[in-house]
């Protein structure tokens, strides 16, 4: 019989903790209790560090976590007798005893046949694991043109070396780019963390991006709206002639097909032109007379 190890208590997280919360708690505790960080209490630190690693290895593995959770809620340090762990000669826990002289981790591995018994358990030797470096996160703001065509950007990040990164064409607001091994270095012999770039798009003076489509505005006069006309319209792919139909309405959207943003599945979205009608504020006498004549025709 051994004492039950509450891995959630060891990491200081609840049973409802997410994978990210478990990982964050582990990294914090591992840094704090690593033997190299506790030269005056190395033996005790090594024991704590081993328990922290043991708890993380189980809880960070969905299959092992599910098996561990199936044991139910048992107080930390309570005497633990494995289900079916009698004293028969065929018991894997040793003849004449419920659990032999093994640790809780040994029993857990035997109980679920995880294959970490007999010296294969990396924690058994008491050698501290290395800890990988932390992820670095950086928000990178691009112009619409840079995001559309792709760009090469030089990053000057605090506490990290300068880095030039190539941004692929067609990235979107909120896209994340992972640069392996470009994050914070490890102080404990592990590999360097990753760098996560989150893409932000700067507001554009002419265009608004919505999904795969772009939108811009166009002002026409009253006569152009009534009679129709042709206007030169700028898009991110160049300038195009747009036919303004007679009787176009204020706030109406006109479509330029396949002149928008690159789609993930291939092809381009559309470009929409939203029409505004310019109303004269101070018409001269001749124009006023024309509108008065028009008003008579409209009645």
C-alpha positions as CSV (number, residue, x, y, z in Angstrom):
1,X,0.0,0.0,0.0
2,X,1.3,3.5,-0.9
3,X,0.2,7.1,-0.5
4,X,-1.9,8.5,-3.3
5,X,-0.3,11.3,-5.3
6,X,-2.8,14.1,-6.3
7,X,-1.1,15.4,-9.4
8,X,-3.5,18.3,-9.7
9,X,-2.5,19.4,-6.2
10,X,1.2,19.0,-7.0
11,X,0.8,21.4,-10.0
12,X,-1.7,23.6,-8.1
13,X,-4.4,23.4,-10.7
14,X,-8.0,22.3,-10.6
15,X,-9.4,19.1,-12.2
16,X,-11.1,21.3,-14.8
17,X,-7.8,23.0,-15.8
18,X,-7.1,23.2,-19.6
19,X,-4.1,21.8,-21.3
20,X,-2.6,25.4,-21.5
21,X,-3.2,26.0,-17.8
22,X,-1.5,22.7,-16.9
23,X,1.4,23.6,-19.1
24,X,1.7,27.1,-17.7
25,X,1.6,25.8,-14.1
26,X,4.2,23.1,-14.9
27,X,6.7,25.6,-16.4
28,X,6.3,28.0,-13.5
29,X,6.9,25.3,-10.9
30,X,9.7,23.6,-12.8
31,X,11.6,26.8,-13.1
32,X,11.1,27.5,-9.4
33,X,12.1,24.1,-8.1
34,X,14.7,23.1,-10.6
35,X,17.8,21.9,-8.7
36,X,20.0,24.4,-10.5
37,X,17.8,27.2,-9.1
38,X,18.2,25.8,-5.5
39,X,21.9,25.1,-5.0
40,X,21.4,25.3,-1.2
41,X,18.6,22.7,-1.1
42,X,19.5,20.6,-4.1
43,X,18.3,17.2,-2.8
44,X,14.9,18.4,-1.7
45,X,14.6,20.5,-4.9
46,X,15.3,17.4,-7.0
47,X,12.6,15.5,-5.2
48,X,10.1,18.3,-5.7
49,X,11.2,18.7,-9.3
50,X,10.7,14.9,-9.9
51,X,7.2,15.0,-8.6
52,X,6.3,18.1,-10.7
53,X,7.6,16.3,-13.8
54,X,5.8,13.2,-12.9
55,X,2.5,15.1,-12.5
56,X,3.0,17.0,-15.7
57,X,3.8,13.8,-17.7
58,X,0.5,12.2,-16.7
59,X,-1.8,15.3,-16.9
60,X,-0.3,16.6,-20.1
61,X,-1.0,13.3,-21.9
62,X,-4.8,13.0,-22.6
63,X,-4.8,9.2,-22.5
64,X,-2.8,9.0,-19.2
65,X,-4.9,11.9,-17.7
66,X,-8.1,10.0,-18.5
67,X,-6.8,6.9,-16.9
68,X,-5.6,8.8,-13.8
69,X,-9.0,10.6,-13.5
70,X,-10.7,7.2,-13.6
71,X,-9.2,6.4,-10.2
72,X,-11.6,9.0,-8.7
73,X,-11.1,11.7,-6.2
74,X,-8.7,10.5,-3.4
75,X,-7.2,12.9,-0.9
76,X,-3.5,13.6,-1.4
77,X,-1.4,11.4,0.8
78,X,-4.2,9.0,1.5
79,X,-3.4,5.3,1.5
80,X,-4.0,3.9,-1.9
81,X,-4.8,0.2,-2.7
82,X,-5.0,-0.4,-6.5
83,X,-8.2,-2.1,-7.7
84,X,-7.8,-5.9,-7.6
85,X,-4.3,-5.5,-6.0
86,X,-4.5,-8.5,-3.7
87,X,-1.7,-10.6,-2.3
88,X,-1.7,-13.5,-4.7
89,X,1.5,-14.8,-6.2
90,X,0.3,-13.6,-9.6
91,X,-0.1,-10.0,-8.5
92,X,2.2,-7.6,-10.3
93,X,2.5,-5.7,-7.0
94,X,4.3,-8.5,-5.2
95,X,3.3,-11.6,-3.3
96,X,1.8,-11.2,0.2
97,X,1.3,-7.4,-0.1
98,X,-1.2,-5.2,-1.8
99,X,1.3,-2.9,-3.4
100,X,4.7,-4.2,-2.8
101,X,7.4,-1.7,-2.2
102,X,6.7,0.3,-5.3
103,X,5.9,4.1,-5.5
104,X,2.5,5.4,-6.5
105,X,3.9,6.1,-10.0
106,X,5.1,2.5,-10.3
107,X,1.6,1.2,-9.4
108,X,0.0,3.7,-11.7
109,X,2.1,2.4,-14.6
110,X,1.5,-1.3,-13.7
111,X,-2.2,-0.7,-13.3
112,X,-2.6,0.7,-16.8
113,X,0.3,-1.1,-18.4
114,X,1.9,2.1,-19.6
115,X,5.3,0.4,-20.1
116,X,7.3,2.6,-17.9
117,X,8.2,0.0,-15.3
118,X,11.5,-1.7,-14.8
119,X,13.9,1.2,-15.1
120,X,12.4,2.7,-18.3
121,X,10.8,5.5,-16.4
122,X,12.9,8.6,-17.0
123,X,12.0,9.8,-13.5
124,X,13.3,6.6,-11.9
125,X,17.0,7.6,-12.1
126,X,16.3,10.9,-10.3
127,X,18.0,12.8,-13.1
128,X,16.3,16.3,-13.6
129,X,14.8,16.9,-16.9
130,X,15.8,19.8,-19.0
131,X,13.2,22.6,-19.5
132,X,12.6,24.1,-22.9
133,X,12.6,27.9,-23.3
134,X,9.4,29.9,-23.3
135,X,7.4,30.9,-26.3
136,X,7.8,34.5,-27.4
137,X,4.7,36.3,-28.8
138,X,4.8,39.4,-30.9
139,X,2.0,41.3,-32.7
140,X,3.2,42.4,-36.2
141,X,1.2,45.1,-38.0
142,X,1.2,45.0,-41.8
143,X,-0.2,47.3,-44.5
144,X,-2.9,45.8,-46.6
145,X,-0.5,45.7,-49.6
146,X,2.2,43.9,-47.5
147,X,-0.3,41.3,-46.4
148,X,-1.7,40.8,-49.9
149,X,1.7,40.4,-51.7
150,X,3.8,39.1,-48.9
151,X,6.8,40.9,-47.3
152,X,10.1,40.6,-45.7
153,X,10.1,42.2,-42.2
154,X,13.0,42.8,-39.8
155,X,12.0,42.2,-36.2
156,X,13.7,43.9,-33.3
157,X,12.3,42.1,-30.3
158,X,13.2,42.9,-26.7
159,X,15.5,40.3,-25.1
160,X,15.7,38.4,-28.5
161,X,18.2,38.7,-31.4
162,X,17.2,40.7,-34.4
163,X,15.4,38.5,-36.9
164,X,14.2,38.9,-40.6
165,X,11.1,37.0,-41.4
166,X,9.3,36.4,-44.6
167,X,5.5,37.0,-44.5
168,X,3.6,34.8,-47.0
169,X,1.2,36.4,-49.4
170,X,-2.5,36.6,-48.5
171,X,-2.2,36.5,-44.7
172,X,-5.2,37.7,-42.8
173,X,-5.9,39.7,-39.6
174,X,-5.4,37.4,-36.7
175,X,-3.3,34.9,-38.6
176,X,-0.5,33.3,-36.5
177,X,2.9,32.4,-37.8
178,X,5.1,30.0,-35.7
179,X,8.9,30.3,-36.0
180,X,10.4,27.2,-34.5
181,X,13.3,27.8,-32.2
182,X,13.2,31.6,-32.4
183,X,11.7,32.2,-29.0
184,X,13.3,32.6,-25.5
185,X,16.4,30.4,-24.7
186,X,16.3,27.8,-22.0
187,X,18.2,28.3,-18.8
188,X,18.1,24.6,-18.0
189,X,19.6,22.8,-21.0
190,X,16.4,22.6,-23.1
191,X,15.8,23.7,-26.6
192,X,14.9,27.3,-27.5
193,X,11.1,28.1,-27.4
194,X,9.2,29.2,-30.5
195,X,8.2,32.7,-31.7
196,X,4.6,33.2,-32.4
197,X,3.7,36.2,-34.7
198,X,0.2,37.4,-34.7
199,X,-0.7,39.4,-37.8
200,X,-2.6,42.7,-37.5
201,X,-3.7,44.8,-40.5
202,X,-3.3,48.6,-40.3
203,X,-6.4,50.6,-41.4
204,X,-6.3,51.5,-45.1
205,X,-7.4,54.9,-46.4
206,X,-9.2,53.4,-49.4
207,X,-10.1,49.8,-48.8
208,X,-11.9,47.7,-46.1
209,X,-11.3,44.0,-46.0
210,X,-14.3,41.7,-45.0
211,X,-13.6,38.0,-45.4
212,X,-12.4,37.5,-48.9
213,X,-14.0,40.7,-50.2
214,X,-12.7,44.3,-50.3
215,X,-14.8,47.4,-50.4
216,X,-14.1,51.0,-51.4
217,X,-16.3,54.1,-51.8
218,X,-17.2,56.1,-54.9
219,X,-18.8,59.5,-55.1
220,X,-21.0,60.4,-58.1
221,X,-22.9,63.5,-58.9
222,X,-26.7,63.7,-59.1
223,X,-26.7,63.7,-62.8
224,X,-24.3,60.8,-63.0
225,X,-26.5,58.8,-60.7
226,X,-29.6,59.6,-62.8
227,X,-28.0,59.2,-66.2
228,X,-25.3,56.6,-65.6
229,X,-21.6,56.9,-66.4
230,X,-18.3,55.1,-66.4
231,X,-15.7,55.6,-63.6
232,X,-12.1,54.6,-63.1
233,X,-11.9,52.6,-59.8
234,X,-8.8,51.6,-57.9
235,X,-8.5,48.1,-56.5
236,X,-5.5,46.3,-54.8
237,X,-4.9,44.6,-58.2
238,X,-4.9,47.8,-60.3
239,X,-7.4,50.3,-61.8
240,X,-10.5,49.2,-63.6
241,X,-13.3,50.9,-65.5
242,X,-16.6,50.4,-63.7
243,X,-20.0,51.0,-65.4
244,X,-22.3,53.0,-63.2
245,X,-25.8,52.1,-64.3
246,X,-28.5,54.8,-64.8
247,X,-30.6,55.2,-61.6
248,X,-27.9,53.9,-59.2
249,X,-29.1,54.5,-55.6
250,X,-27.1,56.0,-52.7
251,X,-25.3,53.3,-50.7
252,X,-25.8,50.7,-53.5
253,X,-22.9,48.3,-53.9
254,X,-21.5,47.5,-57.4
255,X,-19.3,44.4,-57.9
256,X,-16.0,43.9,-59.5
257,X,-15.7,40.1,-59.7
258,X,-12.4,38.4,-58.7
259,X,-10.7,41.6,-57.6
260,X,-10.6,40.9,-53.9
261,X,-8.5,38.9,-51.4
262,X,-6.9,35.5,-52.2
263,X,-9.1,32.6,-51.0
264,X,-7.7,29.7,-49.0
265,X,-9.2,27.3,-51.5
266,X,-7.8,29.3,-54.5
267,X,-9.1,32.2,-56.5
268,X,-10.0,35.7,-55.4
269,X,-12.9,37.3,-53.6
270,X,-14.7,40.3,-55.1
271,X,-14.3,44.0,-54.8
272,X,-17.4,46.0,-54.0
273,X,-17.8,49.7,-54.7
274,X,-20.3,51.5,-52.4
275,X,-21.9,54.5,-54.2
276,X,-22.4,57.9,-52.6
277,X,-24.3,60.7,-54.3
278,X,-22.9,64.2,-54.0
279,X,-25.7,66.7,-53.3
280,X,-24.8,70.3,-54.1
281,X,-24.8,72.4,-50.9
282,X,-24.9,75.8,-52.6
283,X,-26.3,75.5,-56.1
284,X,-25.9,78.6,-58.3
285,X,-29.0,80.3,-59.7
286,X,-28.9,78.4,-63.0
287,X,-28.5,75.0,-61.2
288,X,-31.3,75.9,-58.8
289,X,-33.6,76.7,-61.6
290,X,-32.9,73.3,-63.2
291,X,-33.7,71.5,-60.0
292,X,-36.9,73.5,-59.6
293,X,-37.9,72.6,-63.2
294,X,-37.0,68.9,-62.4
295,X,-39.2,69.1,-59.2
296,X,-42.1,70.2,-61.4
297,X,-41.6,67.2,-63.6
298,X,-41.5,64.8,-60.7
299,X,-44.9,65.9,-59.2
